[in-house]
Amino acid sequence: MGLADQVNTDIAAAMKAKDAARLSALRMLKAAIMNKGVEKGRDLDDGEVQQVIASLVKQRRDSIDQFSRAGRTDLVQKETAEIVVLEQYLPPAATPDEIDAAVAAAIGDTGAASPKDIGKVMKAVMPKLSGKNVEGRAVNEAVRRKLGA
């Protein structure tokens, strides 16, 4: 069963359980998946669905940051609950040790020596972490630490 099919199944389960918060998040996810599918003109594969989910999680994190600065704790809680639901459909997060190991390997592969090579290292690191849920910002910080930027 693909991720999109799993979302549909989980929507039905949330409706039966009368779980309004989960149902809302899942419907938002389904709409985003459908919109991306219409944009591409075909059904999405699981990798593309995961990209949609990751972008939704990133949007929620940005919203949480803005809402917390504005003192809107009610909206922070709503967005946090949505992240919890969305993250269930993503692969496990990469640990800091995994990120550091991938960065070290990429630096060795590319021969990077200075902060000027950050872009080259980033291009080499991201494929090494495929299959893991990883934020680009965390990888970028690790690369900057290793290259002394």
Buried (B, 14 or more C-beta within 10 A) or exposed (E): EEBBEBBBEBBEEBBEEEBEBBBBBBBBBBEBBBEBBEEEEEEBEBEBBBEBBBEBBBBBBEBBEEBEEEEBEEBBEBBBBBBEBBBEBBEEBBEEEBBBBBBEEBBEEBEBEEEEBBEBBBEBBBEBBEEBBBBEEBBBBBBBEBBEE
